[in-house]
Amino acid sequence: MDMKPEVQTTLKRRVSLPLVGGILGLAAIGGLVNQSILMTDAGYTYVHQNNVTGDLDVFNQPGIHFRMPFLSKITQYDQVITVSYGNTTGEDFYQRLPAIQVRFADTYIGEIPVTFRFKLSQDPDAIIKMHQEFRNNSNLIDALLVKNARNVTVITATQYTGEEFFQGGLNQFKSKLGDQLRDGIYMTERRQVEVEQIDLAPVGVNQSNSNQLQRTQQLVWKTVPVLDRQGKPIRQDNPLSQYGIAVTQVTIGDPVPENQLDKLLTDKKRLVADRIRAIQEQETSKAQAETEQLRKEIQRTREVQDAQRNKELAIISQQKEVEIARQIAEREIVEVEKKKRLAQVDKEKELAIAEANLAIQKANALSAEYEAKAILAKGRAEAEILKAKYDAYGANRDVYLAELNRDVSTALYSNLKNYQIEMPKNYFGGTEGSKLTTNLDVITGFGALGIVEKTEKLTAGE
């Protein structure tokens, strides 16, 4: 069943109106939440202005804060601001301005590239006061920081001459510039003062110190600080101190002098170079003359020293010969004394040996005497014992002989108890009164003895 176009349009409108209303409601809620929350970042200071109550709040730490939605204003300030004059490279500076043109006390002009870094206060009261007077970050930089930095730089330059600034006064200028930015500009007055300069002494023929530096005085008009009774400079009010803004860094680049000052410095540099060259030539000639004179003095001194050395060598040679002869004589005396002492030692040694031998012989003789006495005493004792023994045997002769016979019989019995005596079976010999005198007789006898033994064996076999 098909619907009519008018009905379809009515249904679409009924469906889309709630959807659009919901989307719009969500968008309104999101916008309300976005306007009610402030998210702060590190390195920035935020000033929240409530347009309903007129209150000002300061946030200088990162975080999430609540604000009056749609009826408040947020102003953002950089906590650290860098202002650069004449520097177009490096970090992204908030201000890239041309170098500051200054006029020195001697009316010369120069351009000084310088960079300043400022740090805002963390005190909410100081921030609110600063915000009420400058309203935003750009006005603060343009109306206060840029103008104050340029003003202090120009005023500080009037306290120096062009030559003084470009000939070594840059570091002192930087110190005074930073001091006046932090604590206030000096109260000054213009008057004629003596400026001390260091320069080479004039070149002279008979001048011994022509190559040395000397101090000279020159009268110039300068802007000098006015001092109080304690000798400290009187200062004007510092426009940065009332807002708590601190100067953390002052950096100076390479300053550029105007053409006339640059030409003056160049000419002076060339004159100084010419003077140094002239002094060097003069010193070279003088040094060559002194060197020649010194060479002659050295030659003369060398000749005198050679003559003196030859004389000393001759004396030393004579002394050496005398010393050698003395040492030879002393050595010969020492040798004689040595031989004499050795002979004496040998004699003493022989005497000691003889005395030792004599003592040994005496000891041997005494020992032999005592040994002989001991032997004699022993022999006498043994003789007395033997005499006593034989006397005892003589007194008991029969008993002694009986004991001897007993002992002989005992010995014979023990030796002859296993002894057997066999009578010879055969005997051959000569006739009565004759002997076996020849080998033939002996052989005949042994042959007969063998026949007899065989006969006995045969008989025993039967």
FENWO-V592779 format. One record per backbone hydrogen bond with DSSP energy under -0.5 kcal/mol. CO is the residue of the C=O (numbers start at 0). NH is the residue of the N-H. If there is no record, write none. Layout:
BEGIN
[[CO NH] [CO NH]]
END
This chain:
BEGIN
[[3 7] [4 8] [5 9] [6 10] [7 11] [8 12] [9 13] [10 14] [11 15] [12 16] [13 17] [14 18] [15 19] [16 20] [17 21] [18 22] [19 23] [20 24] [21 25] [22 26] [23 27] [24 28] [25 29] [26 30] [27 31] [28 32] [29 33] [30 34] [31 35] [32 36] [35 66] [37 39] [37 64] [39 62] [40 43] [42 78] [44 76] [45 47] [45 58] [46 48] [46 74] [47 49] [47 56] [48 50] [48 72] [49 53] [54 49] [56 47] [58 45] [62 39] [64 37] [66 68] [67 70] [70 50] [70 51] [72 48] [74 46] [75 136] [76 44] [78 119] [80 117] [81 93] [81 94] [82 115] [83 85] [83 96] [84 113] [90 92] [94 83] [94 96] [96 85] [99 101] [99 111] [101 109] [103 106] [107 103] [108 257] [109 101] [110 112] [110 255] [111 99] [111 113] [112 252] [113 84] [114 250] [115 82] [116 247] [116 248] [117 80] [118 245] [121 123] [122 126] [123 127] [124 128] [125 129] [126 130] [127 131] [128 132] [129 133] [130 134] [133 135] [135 139] [136 140] [137 141] [138 142] [139 143] [139 144] [140 145] [141 146] [143 147] [144 148] [145 149] [146 150] [147 151] [148 152] [149 153] [150 154] [151 155] [152 156] [153 157] [154 157] [155 158] [156 104] [156 159] [157 222] [159 104] [160 164] [161 165] [162 166] [163 168] [164 167] [164 168] [168 172] [169 173] [170 174] [171 175] [172 176] [173 177] [174 178] [175 179] [176 180] [177 181] [178 182] [179 183] [184 235] [185 187] [186 225] [188 190] [188 223] [190 221] [192 194] [192 219] [193 195] [194 217] [196 198] [196 215] [198 213] [203 206] [205 207] [206 209] [208 211] [211 200] [213 198] [215 196] [217 194] [219 192] [219 221] [221 190] [221 223] [223 188] [225 233] [227 230] [231 227] [233 186] [236 238] [237 240] [237 241] [239 242] [239 244] [240 243] [242 120] [245 118] [245 247] [248 116] [250 114] [252 254] [255 110] [257 261] [258 262] [259 263] [260 264] [261 265] [262 266] [263 267] [264 268] [265 269] [266 270] [267 271] [268 272] [269 273] [270 274] [271 275] [272 276] [273 277] [274 278] [275 279] [276 280] [277 281] [278 282] [279 283] [280 284] [281 285] [282 286] [283 287] [284 288] [285 289] [286 290] [287 291] [288 292] [289 293] [290 294] [291 295] [292 296] [293 297] [294 298] [295 299] [296 300] [297 301] [298 302] [299 303] [300 304] [301 305] [302 306] [303 307] [304 308] [305 309] [306 310] [307 311] [308 312] [309 313] [310 314] [311 315] [312 316] [313 317] [314 318] [315 319] [316 320] [317 321] [318 322] [319 323] [320 324] [321 325] [322 326] [323 327] [324 328] [325 329] [326 330] [327 331] [328 332] [329 333] [330 334] [331 335] [332 336] [333 337] [334 338] [335 339] [336 340] [337 341] [338 342] [339 343] [340 344] [341 345] [342 346] [343 347] [344 348] [345 349] [346 350] [347 351] [348 352] [349 353] [350 354] [351 355] [352 356] [353 357] [354 358] [355 359] [356 360] [357 361] [358 362] [359 363] [360 364] [361 365] [362 366] [363 367] [364 368] [365 369] [366 370] [367 371] [368 372] [369 373] [370 374] [371 375] [372 376] [373 377] [374 378] [375 379] [376 380] [377 381] [378 382] [379 383] [380 384] [381 385] [382 386] [383 387] [384 388] [385 389] [386 390] [387 391] [388 392] [389 393] [390 394] [391 395] [393 396] [395 399] [396 400] [397 401] [398 402] [399 403] [400 404] [401 405] [402 406] [403 407] [404 408] [405 409] [406 410] [407 411] [408 412] [409 413] [410 414] [411 415] [412 416] [415 418] [419 421] [430 433] [434 436] [437 441] [438 442] [439 443] [440 444] [441 445] [442 446] [443 447] [444 448] [445 449] [446 450] [447 451] [448 452] [449 453] [450 454] [451 455] [452 456] [453 457] [454 458] [455 459] [456 460] [457 461]]
END
